[in-house]
Amino acid sequence: MKKILVIDDEPELVKAIEIRLKAENYQVFTTLDGEEGLAKAREVLPDLIILDIMLPKINGFKICRLLKFDEKYKSISVIMLTAKTDEADKALGKQTGANEYITKPFDWELLIGKIKEYLK
């Protein structure tokens, strides 16, 4: 079973994503802040991370960079899911190693499609 880690500080959104992903038969882990998210990523070695940018303690850009520039974690796919729609933020997301950058509000089918694409 593929493991997905959701790191976002909006509890309702995290719960909605968790329910949807479990319905797709993924094992789901969730955290609500960056520090806990980074620790959880290192602990469970997920196959994919859904990552917000604006997080308490450590922002999503830094988490992505720390994981993607570490030999042990660089193969984890990262989908940034964020309210930040600025082109500069999208560019920074790519520079830090994110595989995808999806802005909120998002289309569920797009998100699920991208998850399936990266977990093939």
BAKOL-497240 format. One record per atom (N, C-alpha, C): residue number from 1; atom name; z, x, y. Coordinates in Angstrom, 3 decimals, decimal comma, m for minus. Atoms other than C-alpha are relative to their C-alpha. Last residue first. Layout:
N
martor = NUM	nukol = CA	pz = Z	px = X	py = Y
...
***
This chain:
120
martor = 120	nukol = N	pz = 0,926	px = 0,014	py = 1,138
martor = 120	nukol = CA	pz = m10,693	px = 2,626	py = 4,516
martor = 120	nukol = C	pz = 0,216	px = 1,214	py = m0,873
martor = 119	nukol = N	pz = m0,750	px = m0,108	py = 1,251
martor = 119	nukol = CA	pz = m7,571	px = 2,648	py = 6,715
martor = 119	nukol = C	pz = m0,890	px = m0,063	py = m1,238
martor = 118	nukol = N	pz = m0,692	px = m1,282	py = 0,110
martor = 118	nukol = CA	pz = m9,372	px = 3,428	py = 9,962
martor = 118	nukol = C	pz = 0,754	px = 0,189	py = m1,314
martor = 117	nukol = N	pz = 0,979	px = m1,096	py = m0,117
martor = 117	nukol = CA	pz = m11,908	px = 0,597	py = 9,651
martor = 117	nukol = C	pz = 0,681	px = 1,355	py = m0,204
martor = 116	nukol = N	pz = 0,689	px = m0,096	py = 1,289
martor = 116	nukol = CA	pz = m9,262	px = m1,860	py = 8,425
martor = 116	nukol = C	pz = m0,982	px = 1,158	py = m0,010
martor = 115	nukol = N	pz = m0,983	px = m0,467	py = 0,984
martor = 115	nukol = CA	pz = m7,127	px = m1,160	py = 11,495
martor = 115	nukol = C	pz = m0,680	px = 0,197	py = m1,349
martor = 114	nukol = N	pz = m0,174	px = m1,438	py = m0,228
martor = 114	nukol = CA	pz = m10,181	px = m1,488	py = 13,771
martor = 114	nukol = C	pz = 1,002	px = 0,591	py = m1,007
martor = 113	nukol = N	pz = 1,236	px = m0,690	py = 0,392
martor = 113	nukol = CA	pz = m11,047	px = m4,878	py = 12,272
martor = 113	nukol = C	pz = 0,124	px = 1,509	py = 0,148
martor = 112	nukol = N	pz = m0,012	px = m0,025	py = 1,471
martor = 112	nukol = CA	pz = m7,438	px = m6,091	py = 12,558
martor = 112	nukol = C	pz = m1,233	px = 0,754	py = m0,517
martor = 111	nukol = N	pz = m1,078	px = m0,882	py = 0,454
martor = 111	nukol = CA	pz = m7,401	px = m5,134	py = 16,253
martor = 111	nukol = C	pz = 0,003	px = 0,130	py = m1,526
martor = 110	nukol = N	pz = 0,363	px = m1,378	py = m0,360
martor = 110	nukol = CA	pz = m10,801	px = m6,671	py = 17,001
martor = 110	nukol = C	pz = 1,053	px = 0,967	py = m0,537
martor = 109	nukol = N	pz = 1,034	px = m0,415	py = 0,956
martor = 109	nukol = CA	pz = m9,904	px = m9,840	py = 15,104
martor = 109	nukol = C	pz = m0,454	px = 1,431	py = 0,265
martor = 108	nukol = N	pz = m0,574	px = m0,295	py = 1,326
martor = 108	nukol = CA	pz = m6,654	px = m10,153	py = 17,029
martor = 108	nukol = C	pz = m1,036	px = 0,525	py = m0,973
martor = 107	nukol = N	pz = 0,580	px = 0,919	py = 0,964
martor = 107	nukol = CA	pz = m8,395	px = m9,914	py = 20,434
martor = 107	nukol = C	pz = 0,515	px = 0,401	py = m1,390
martor = 106	nukol = N	pz = 1,016	px = m0,486	py = 0,930
martor = 106	nukol = CA	pz = m6,220	px = m8,134	py = 22,959
martor = 106	nukol = C	pz = m0,473	px = m1,107	py = m0,927
martor = 105	nukol = N	pz = m0,082	px = 0,742	py = 1,259
martor = 105	nukol = CA	pz = m4,252	px = m8,989	py = 26,083
martor = 105	nukol = C	pz = m1,178	px = 0,370	py = m0,893
martor = 104	nukol = N	pz = m0,640	px = 1,318	py = 0,091
martor = 104	nukol = CA	pz = m3,724	px = m6,114	py = 26,251
martor = 104	nukol = C	pz = m0,464	px = m0,817	py = 1,195
martor = 103	nukol = N	pz = m0,848	px = 0,489	py = m1,086
martor = 103	nukol = CA	pz = m6,089	px = m3,131	py = 26,124
martor = 103	nukol = C	pz = 0,512	px = m1,407	py = m0,277
martor = 102	nukol = N	pz = 0,221	px = 1,439	py = m0,147
martor = 102	nukol = CA	pz = m7,359	px = m1,335	py = 23,026
martor = 102	nukol = C	pz = 0,960	px = m0,515	py = 1,073
martor = 101	nukol = N	pz = m0,763	px = 0,416	py = m1,176
martor = 101	nukol = CA	pz = m7,737	px = 2,457	py = 22,931
martor = 101	nukol = C	pz = m0,343	px = m1,460	py = 0,239
martor = 100	nukol = N	pz = 0,481	px = 1,201	py = m0,688
martor = 100	nukol = CA	pz = m8,855	px = 3,901	py = 19,613
martor = 100	nukol = C	pz = 0,908	px = m0,306	py = 1,171
martor = 99	nukol = N	pz = 1,272	px = 0,359	py = 0,627
martor = 99	nukol = CA	pz = m8,551	px = 7,202	py = 17,720
martor = 99	nukol = C	pz = m0,647	px = m1,188	py = 0,704
martor = 98	nukol = N	pz = 0,063	px = 1,379	py = 0,496
martor = 98	nukol = CA	pz = m5,862	px = 8,564	py = 20,038
martor = 98	nukol = C	pz = m1,385	px = m0,281	py = m0,577
martor = 97	nukol = N	pz = 0,348	px = 0,107	py = 1,410
martor = 97	nukol = CA	pz = m5,896	px = 12,368	py = 20,254
martor = 97	nukol = C	pz = m0,062	px = m1,398	py = m0,566
martor = 96	nukol = N	pz = m1,219	px = m0,220	py = 0,787
martor = 96	nukol = CA	pz = m4,087	px = 13,123	py = 23,511
martor = 96	nukol = C	pz = m0,248	px = m0,198	py = m1,490
martor = 95	nukol = N	pz = m0,406	px = m1,417	py = m0,064
martor = 95	nukol = CA	pz = m7,451	px = 13,586	py = 25,224
martor = 95	nukol = C	pz = 1,236	px = 0,277	py = m0,848
martor = 94	nukol = N	pz = 0,914	px = m0,769	py = 0,862
martor = 94	nukol = CA	pz = m8,637	px = 10,148	py = 24,021
martor = 94	nukol = C	pz = 0,412	px = 1,477	py = m0,031
martor = 93	nukol = N	pz = m0,251	px = 0,423	py = 1,379
martor = 93	nukol = CA	pz = m5,586	px = 8,442	py = 25,539
martor = 93	nukol = C	pz = m0,857	px = 0,781	py = m0,977
martor = 92	nukol = N	pz = m1,201	px = m0,724	py = 0,413
martor = 92	nukol = CA	pz = m6,018	px = 10,482	py = 28,718
martor = 92	nukol = C	pz = 0,361	px = m0,354	py = m1,439
martor = 91	nukol = N	pz = 0,405	px = m1,394	py = 0,210
martor = 91	nukol = CA	pz = m9,565	px = 9,151	py = 29,038
martor = 91	nukol = C	pz = 1,184	px = 0,822	py = m0,500
martor = 90	nukol = N	pz = 0,799	px = m0,004	py = 1,228
martor = 90	nukol = CA	pz = m8,327	px = 5,576	py = 28,572
martor = 90	nukol = C	pz = m0,423	px = 1,427	py = m0,341
martor = 89	nukol = N	pz = m0,945	px = 0,156	py = 1,115
martor = 89	nukol = CA	pz = m5,625	px = 6,194	py = 31,184
martor = 89	nukol = C	pz = m0,735	px = 0,030	py = m1,335
martor = 88	nukol = N	pz = m0,712	px = m1,286	py = 0,111
martor = 88	nukol = CA	pz = m8,218	px = 7,539	py = 33,635
martor = 88	nukol = C	pz = 1,004	px = m0,042	py = m1,153
martor = 87	nukol = N	pz = 0,863	px = m0,949	py = 0,726
martor = 87	nukol = CA	pz = m10,396	px = 4,472	py = 32,957
martor = 87	nukol = C	pz = 0,686	px = 1,349	py = m0,196
martor = 86	nukol = N	pz = 0,681	px = m0,977	py = m0,836
martor = 86	nukol = CA	pz = m7,532	px = 2,193	py = 34,037
martor = 86	nukol = C	pz = m0,823	px = 0,986	py = m0,837
martor = 85	nukol = N	pz = 1,443	px = 0,197	py = 0,131
martor = 85	nukol = CA	pz = m6,692	px = m0,684	py = 31,688
martor = 85	nukol = C	pz = m0,819	px = 1,020	py = 0,784
martor = 84	nukol = N	pz = 0,638	px = m0,929	py = m0,942
martor = 84	nukol = CA	pz = m3,019	px = 0,105	py = 31,056
martor = 84	nukol = C	pz = m1,520	px = m0,022	py = m0,203
martor = 83	nukol = N	pz = 0,406	px = 0,782	py = m1,174
martor = 83	nukol = CA	pz = m1,699	px = m3,022	py = 29,308
martor = 83	nukol = C	pz = m0,717	px = 0,886	py = 1,017
martor = 82	nukol = N	pz = m0,723	px = m0,124	py = m1,255
martor = 82	nukol = CA	pz = m1,609	px = m1,092	py = 26,049
martor = 82	nukol = C	pz = m0,527	px = m0,909	py = 1,102
martor = 81	nukol = N	pz = 0,084	px = 1,416	py = m0,351
martor = 81	nukol = CA	pz = m2,528	px = m0,879	py = 22,394
martor = 81	nukol = C	pz = 0,849	px = m0,171	py = 1,249
martor = 80	nukol = N	pz = m0,809	px = 0,308	py = m1,178
martor = 80	nukol = CA	pz = m3,237	px = 2,740	py = 21,538
martor = 80	nukol = C	pz = m0,276	px = m1,445	py = 0,378
martor = 79	nukol = N	pz = 0,649	px = 0,989	py = m0,849
martor = 79	nukol = CA	pz = m4,585	px = 2,928	py = 17,990
martor = 79	nukol = C	pz = 0,954	px = m0,270	py = 1,164
martor = 78	nukol = N	pz = m0,795	px = 0,600	py = m1,072
martor = 78	nukol = CA	pz = m3,513	px = 6,132	py = 16,262
martor = 78	nukol = C	pz = m0,879	px = m0,967	py = 0,800
martor = 77	nukol = N	pz = 0,823	px = 0,686	py = m1,005
martor = 77	nukol = CA	pz = m4,830	px = 7,316	py = 12,890
martor = 77	nukol = C	pz = 0,909	px = m0,673	py = 1,016
martor = 76	nukol = N	pz = m0,415	px = 1,387	py = m0,227
martor = 76	nukol = CA	pz = m2,474	px = 9,740	py = 11,112
martor = 76	nukol = C	pz = m0,900	px = m0,607	py = 1,080
martor = 75	nukol = N	pz = 0,930	px = 0,909	py = 0,685
martor = 75	nukol = CA	pz = m4,428	px = 12,888	py = 10,122
martor = 75	nukol = C	pz = 0,383	px = m1,479	py = 0,164
martor = 74	nukol = N	pz = 1,238	px = 0,225	py = m0,760
martor = 74	nukol = CA	pz = m2,655	px = 14,987	py = 12,770
martor = 74	nukol = C	pz = m0,986	px = m0,965	py = m0,657
martor = 73	nukol = N	pz = 0,175	px = 1,403	py = m0,398
martor = 73	nukol = CA	pz = 0,792	px = 14,529	py = 11,228
martor = 73	nukol = C	pz = m1,362	px = m0,320	py = 0,601
martor = 72	nukol = N	pz = m0,562	px = 0,934	py = 0,969
martor = 72	nukol = CA	pz = 1,542	px = 17,721	py = 9,256
martor = 72	nukol = C	pz = m0,339	px = m1,463	py = 0,295
martor = 71	nukol = N	pz = 0,756	px = m0,034	py = 1,266
martor = 71	nukol = CA	pz = m0,781	px = 19,986	py = 11,264
martor = 71	nukol = C	pz = 0,449	px = m1,095	py = m0,969
martor = 70	nukol = N	pz = m0,865	px = m0,533	py = 1,050
martor = 70	nukol = CA	pz = 0,937	px = 19,006	py = 14,548
martor = 70	nukol = C	pz = m0,755	px = m0,160	py = m1,325
martor = 69	nukol = N	pz = 0,106	px = m1,457	py = m0,081
martor = 69	nukol = CA	pz = m1,344	px = 18,558	py = 17,564
martor = 69	nukol = C	pz = 0,945	px = 0,688	py = m0,978
martor = 68	nukol = N	pz = 1,380	px = m0,442	py = 0,243
martor = 68	nukol = CA	pz = m1,992	px = 14,889	py = 16,769
martor = 68	nukol = C	pz = m0,166	px = 1,520	py = 0,051
martor = 67	nukol = N	pz = 0,420	px = 0,217	py = 1,382
martor = 67	nukol = CA	pz = 1,704	px = 14,029	py = 16,398
martor = 67	nukol = C	pz = m1,370	px = 0,616	py = m0,286
martor = 66	nukol = N	pz = m0,913	px = m0,704	py = 0,912
martor = 66	nukol = CA	pz = 3,029	px = 15,584	py = 19,609
martor = 66	nukol = C	pz = m0,432	px = m0,146	py = m1,459
martor = 65	nukol = N	pz = 0,262	px = m1,441	py = m0,088
martor = 65	nukol = CA	pz = m0,042	px = 14,431	py = 21,565
martor = 65	nukol = C	pz = 0,872	px = 0,774	py = m0,991
martor = 64	nukol = N	pz = 1,303	px = m0,252	py = 0,609
martor = 64	nukol = CA	pz = 0,292	px = 10,836	py = 20,368
martor = 64	nukol = C	pz = m0,298	px = 1,497	py = m0,014
martor = 63	nukol = N	pz = m0,158	px = 0,194	py = 1,446
martor = 63	nukol = CA	pz = 4,006	px = 10,741	py = 21,162
martor = 63	nukol = C	pz = m1,310	px = 0,362	py = m0,706
martor = 62	nukol = N	pz = m0,738	px = m1,162	py = 0,515
martor = 62	nukol = CA	pz = 3,353	px = 12,225	py = 24,620
martor = 62	nukol = C	pz = 0,188	px = m0,092	py = m1,517
martor = 61	nukol = N	pz = 0,868	px = m1,177	py = m0,098
martor = 61	nukol = CA	pz = 0,661	px = 9,672	py = 25,450
martor = 61	nukol = C	pz = 0,680	px = 1,217	py = m0,629
martor = 60	nukol = N	pz = 0,957	px = m0,040	py = 1,096
martor = 60	nukol = CA	pz = 2,856	px = 6,861	py = 24,116
martor = 60	nukol = C	pz = m0,940	px = 1,191	py = 0,035
martor = 59	nukol = N	pz = 1,179	px = 0,872	py = m0,103
martor = 59	nukol = CA	pz = 5,702	px = 7,529	py = 26,526
martor = 59	nukol = C	pz = m0,988	px = 0,248	py = m1,138
martor = 58	nukol = N	pz = 1,179	px = m0,877	py = 0,091
martor = 58	nukol = CA	pz = 9,061	px = 8,976	py = 25,433
martor = 58	nukol = C	pz = m1,233	px = m0,901	py = 0,092
martor = 57	nukol = N	pz = m0,357	px = m1,323	py = 0,535
martor = 57	nukol = CA	pz = 12,443	px = 7,415	py = 26,412
martor = 57	nukol = C	pz = m1,168	px = 0,981	py = m0,104
martor = 56	nukol = N	pz = m1,230	px = m0,688	py = m0,408
martor = 56	nukol = CA	pz = 11,350	px = 3,795	py = 27,042
martor = 56	nukol = C	pz = 0,121	px = 1,346	py = m0,725
martor = 55	nukol = N	pz = m1,141	px = 0,176	py = 0,899
martor = 55	nukol = CA	pz = 7,695	px = 2,963	py = 26,389
martor = 55	nukol = C	pz = 1,248	px = 0,647	py = 0,593
martor = 54	nukol = N	pz = m1,198	px = 0,103	py = m0,842
martor = 54	nukol = CA	pz = 4,612	px = 2,483	py = 28,555
martor = 54	nukol = C	pz = 1,200	px = m0,372	py = m0,866
martor = 53	nukol = N	pz = m0,135	px = m1,187	py = m0,851
martor = 53	nukol = CA	pz = 1,851	px = 3,764	py = 26,283
martor = 53	nukol = C	pz = 1,314	px = m0,038	py = 0,777
martor = 52	nukol = N	pz = 0,034	px = 0,361	py = m1,410
martor = 52	nukol = CA	pz = 1,989	px = 1,313	py = 23,372
martor = 52	nukol = C	pz = 0,133	px = 1,291	py = 0,813
martor = 51	nukol = N	pz = m0,862	px = m0,661	py = m0,976
martor = 51	nukol = CA	pz = 1,162	px = 2,654	py = 19,918
martor = 51	nukol = C	pz = m0,213	px = m0,509	py = 1,417
martor = 50	nukol = N	pz = 0,405	px = 0,815	py = m1,145
martor = 50	nukol = CA	pz = m0,213	px = 1,068	py = 16,770
martor = 50	nukol = C	pz = 1,004	px = 0,357	py = 1,088
martor = 49	nukol = N	pz = m1,016	px = 0,381	py = m0,991
martor = 49	nukol = CA	pz = 0,219	px = 3,869	py = 14,235
martor = 49	nukol = C	pz = m0,664	px = m0,859	py = 1,070
martor = 48	nukol = N	pz = 0,511	px = 0,380	py = m1,308
martor = 48	nukol = CA	pz = m1,812	px = 4,348	py = 11,047
martor = 48	nukol = C	pz = 1,159	px = m0,391	py = 0,905
martor = 47	nukol = N	pz = 1,444	px = m0,249	py = 0,045
martor = 47	nukol = CA	pz = m1,345	px = 5,871	py = 7,595
martor = 47	nukol = C	pz = m0,620	px = m0,273	py = 1,367
martor = 46	nukol = N	pz = 0,876	px = 1,169	py = 0,135
martor = 46	nukol = CA	pz = 2,388	px = 6,113	py = 8,215
martor = 46	nukol = C	pz = m1,468	px = 0,413	py = m0,073
martor = 45	nukol = N	pz = 1,403	px = m0,440	py = 0,079
martor = 45	nukol = CA	pz = 4,329	px = 9,317	py = 7,502
martor = 45	nukol = C	pz = m0,957	px = m1,183	py = m0,180
martor = 44	nukol = N	pz = 0,729	px = 0,806	py = 0,988
martor = 44	nukol = CA	pz = 7,694	px = 7,535	py = 6,952
martor = 44	nukol = C	pz = m1,453	px = 0,427	py = m0,205
martor = 43	nukol = N	pz = m0,755	px = 0,361	py = 1,199
martor = 43	nukol = CA	pz = 10,082	px = 10,054	py = 8,583
martor = 43	nukol = C	pz = m0,876	px = m0,691	py = m1,051
martor = 42	nukol = N	pz = m0,243	px = m1,224	py = 0,772
martor = 42	nukol = CA	pz = 7,824	px = 11,770	py = 11,112
martor = 42	nukol = C	pz = 0,698	px = m0,296	py = m1,322
martor = 41	nukol = N	pz = 1,310	px = m0,507	py = 0,427
martor = 41	nukol = CA	pz = 6,516	px = 8,429	py = 12,363
martor = 41	nukol = C	pz = 0,171	px = 1,237	py = m0,879
martor = 40	nukol = N	pz = 0,427	px = 0,850	py = 1,117
martor = 40	nukol = CA	pz = 10,076	px = 7,026	py = 12,437
martor = 40	nukol = C	pz = m1,354	px = 0,482	py = m0,538
martor = 39	nukol = N	pz = m0,840	px = m0,338	py = 1,155
martor = 39	nukol = CA	pz = 11,273	px = 9,941	py = 14,621
martor = 39	nukol = C	pz = m0,458	px = m0,775	py = m1,240
martor = 38	nukol = N	pz = 0,395	px = m1,347	py = 0,418
martor = 38	nukol = CA	pz = 8,355	px = 9,445	py = 17,020
martor = 38	nukol = C	pz = 0,780	px = 0,420	py = m1,247
martor = 37	nukol = N	pz = 1,331	px = 0,072	py = 0,586
martor = 37	nukol = CA	pz = 9,023	px = 5,716	py = 17,190
martor = 37	nukol = C	pz = m0,478	px = 1,337	py = m0,532
martor = 36	nukol = N	pz = m0,188	px = 0,548	py = 1,351
martor = 36	nukol = CA	pz = 12,756	px = 6,170	py = 17,769
martor = 36	nukol = C	pz = m1,349	px = m0,047	py = m0,732
martor = 35	nukol = N	pz = m0,781	px = m0,995	py = 0,740
martor = 35	nukol = CA	pz = 12,012	px = 8,396	py = 20,767
martor = 35	nukol = C	pz = 0,171	px = m0,428	py = m1,463
martor = 34	nukol = N	pz = 0,785	px = m1,167	py = 0,383
martor = 34	nukol = CA	pz = 9,241	px = 6,134	py = 22,014
martor = 34	nukol = C	pz = 0,741	px = 1,014	py = m0,853
martor = 33	nukol = N	pz = 0,042	px = m1,045	py = m1,030
martor = 33	nukol = CA	pz = 11,127	px = 2,853	py = 22,036
martor = 33	nukol = C	pz = m0,675	px = 1,253	py = m0,554
martor = 32	nukol = N	pz = 0,149	px = 0,529	py = m1,350
martor = 32	nukol = CA	pz = 10,931	px = m0,526	py = 20,282
martor = 32	nukol = C	pz = 0,079	px = 1,060	py = 1,097
martor = 31	nukol = N	pz = m1,029	px = m0,545	py = m0,887
martor = 31	nukol = CA	pz = 10,372	px = 0,500	py = 16,663
martor = 31	nukol = C	pz = m0,318	px = m0,478	py = 1,413
martor = 30	nukol = N	pz = 0,056	px = 0,252	py = m1,440
martor = 30	nukol = CA	pz = 8,512	px = m1,153	py = 13,814
martor = 30	nukol = C	pz = 1,129	px = 0,723	py = 0,729
martor = 29	nukol = N	pz = m1,232	px = m0,531	py = m0,588
martor = 29	nukol = CA	pz = 7,567	px = m0,381	py = 10,206
martor = 29	nukol = C	pz = m0,114	px = m0,231	py = 1,501
martor = 28	nukol = N	pz = m0,136	px = m0,145	py = m1,451
martor = 28	nukol = CA	pz = 4,949	px = m2,404	py = 8,337
martor = 28	nukol = C	pz = 1,382	px = 0,502	py = 0,383
martor = 27	nukol = N	pz = m1,434	px = m0,248	py = m0,139
martor = 27	nukol = CA	pz = 3,724	px = m2,164	py = 4,731
martor = 27	nukol = C	pz = 0,204	px = 0,342	py = 1,475
martor = 26	nukol = N	pz = m0,383	px = m1,352	py = m0,423
martor = 26	nukol = CA	pz = 0,258	px = m3,703	py = 4,826
martor = 26	nukol = C	pz = 1,521	px = 0,086	py = 0,002
martor = 25	nukol = N	pz = m0,535	px = m0,873	py = 1,054
martor = 25	nukol = CA	pz = m0,794	px = m6,726	py = 2,786
martor = 25	nukol = C	pz = 0,206	px = 1,461	py = 0,396
martor = 24	nukol = N	pz = 1,168	px = m0,776	py = 0,448
martor = 24	nukol = CA	pz = m2,969	px = m8,499	py = 5,409
martor = 24	nukol = C	pz = 0,402	px = 1,021	py = m1,084
martor = 23	nukol = N	pz = 0,903	px = 0,986	py = 0,607
martor = 23	nukol = CA	pz = m0,204	px = m11,116	py = 5,821
martor = 23	nukol = C	pz = m1,267	px = 0,684	py = m0,529
martor = 22	nukol = N	pz = m0,561	px = 0,267	py = 1,328
martor = 22	nukol = CA	pz = 2,140	px = m8,165	py = 6,441
martor = 22	nukol = C	pz = m0,867	px = m1,008	py = m0,746
martor = 21	nukol = N	pz = 0,331	px = m1,132	py = 0,878
martor = 21	nukol = CA	pz = m0,168	px = m7,134	py = 9,283
martor = 21	nukol = C	pz = 0,562	px = m0,184	py = m1,410
martor = 20	nukol = N	pz = 1,451	px = m0,006	py = 0,265
martor = 20	nukol = CA	pz = m0,037	px = m10,559	py = 10,967
martor = 20	nukol = C	pz = m0,388	px = 1,107	py = m0,987
martor = 19	nukol = N	pz = 0,310	px = 1,165	py = 0,849
martor = 19	nukol = CA	pz = 3,742	px = m10,846	py = 10,654
martor = 19	nukol = C	pz = m1,471	px = 0,025	py = m0,401
martor = 18	nukol = N	pz = m0,595	px = m0,226	py = 1,322
martor = 18	nukol = CA	pz = 4,267	px = m7,313	py = 12,028
martor = 18	nukol = C	pz = m0,355	px = m1,138	py = m0,967
martor = 17	nukol = N	pz = 0,862	px = m0,986	py = 0,679
martor = 17	nukol = CA	pz = 1,849	px = m7,895	py = 14,913
martor = 17	nukol = C	pz = 0,507	px = 0,229	py = m1,421
martor = 16	nukol = N	pz = 1,287	px = 0,654	py = 0,273
martor = 16	nukol = CA	pz = 3,708	px = m11,073	py = 15,921
martor = 16	nukol = C	pz = m0,943	px = 0,933	py = m0,757
martor = 15	nukol = N	pz = m0,222	px = 0,959	py = 1,093
martor = 15	nukol = CA	pz = 7,107	px = m9,348	py = 15,594
martor = 15	nukol = C	pz = m1,319	px = m0,675	py = m0,385
martor = 14	nukol = N	pz = m0,232	px = m0,793	py = 1,209
martor = 14	nukol = CA	pz = 5,967	px = m6,394	py = 17,727
martor = 14	nukol = C	pz = 0,150	px = m0,926	py = m1,201
martor = 13	nukol = N	pz = 1,306	px = m0,519	py = 0,413
martor = 13	nukol = CA	pz = 4,575	px = m8,803	py = 20,331
martor = 13	nukol = C	pz = 0,128	px = 0,789	py = m1,305
martor = 12	nukol = N	pz = 0,787	px = 1,144	py = 0,489
martor = 12	nukol = CA	pz = 7,855	px = m10,706	py = 20,532
martor = 12	nukol = C	pz = m1,359	px = 0,464	py = m0,514
martor = 11	nukol = N	pz = m0,431	px = 0,488	py = 1,318
martor = 11	nukol = CA	pz = 9,905	px = m7,467	py = 20,731
martor = 11	nukol = C	pz = m0,840	px = m1,152	py = m0,565
martor = 10	nukol = N	pz = m0,007	px = 1,464	py = m0,145
martor = 10	nukol = CA	pz = 7,862	px = m5,974	py = 23,617
martor = 10	nukol = C	pz = 0,338	px = m0,614	py = m1,361
martor = 9	nukol = N	pz = m1,293	px = 0,457	py = m0,514
martor = 9	nukol = CA	pz = 8,803	px = m2,261	py = 23,663
martor = 9	nukol = C	pz = 0,053	px = m1,506	py = 0,274
martor = 8	nukol = N	pz = 0,235	px = 0,769	py = m1,230
martor = 8	nukol = CA	pz = 5,962	px = m1,155	py = 21,375
martor = 8	nukol = C	pz = 1,351	px = m0,538	py = 0,454
martor = 7	nukol = N	pz = m0,941	px = m0,487	py = m1,011
martor = 7	nukol = CA	pz = 5,709	px = 1,275	py = 18,452
martor = 7	nukol = C	pz = m0,348	px = m0,690	py = 1,318
martor = 6	nukol = N	pz = 0,250	px = 0,630	py = m1,300
martor = 6	nukol = CA	pz = 4,123	px = m0,339	py = 15,383
martor = 6	nukol = C	pz = 1,076	px = 0,481	py = 0,961
martor = 5	nukol = N	pz = m1,150	px = m0,044	py = m0,900
martor = 5	nukol = CA	pz = 4,016	px = 1,862	py = 12,270
martor = 5	nukol = C	pz = m0,419	px = m0,604	py = 1,334
martor = 4	nukol = N	pz = 0,319	px = 0,056	py = m1,426
martor = 4	nukol = CA	pz = 1,503	px = 1,001	py = 9,551
martor = 4	nukol = C	pz = 1,303	px = m0,017	py = 0,789
martor = 3	nukol = N	pz = m1,143	px = 0,137	py = m0,901
martor = 3	nukol = CA	pz = 1,796	px = 1,984	py = 5,892
martor = 3	nukol = C	pz = m0,463	px = 0,045	py = 1,454
martor = 2	nukol = N	pz = 0,100	px = m0,791	py = m1,226
martor = 2	nukol = CA	pz = m1,016	px = 1,382	py = 3,393
martor = 2	nukol = C	pz = 1,165	px = m0,308	py = 0,933
martor = 1	nukol = N	pz = 0,000	px = 0,842	py = m1,184
martor = 1	nukol = CA	pz = 0,000	px = 0,000	py = 0,000
martor = 1	nukol = C	pz = 0,000	px = 0,885	py = 1,244
***
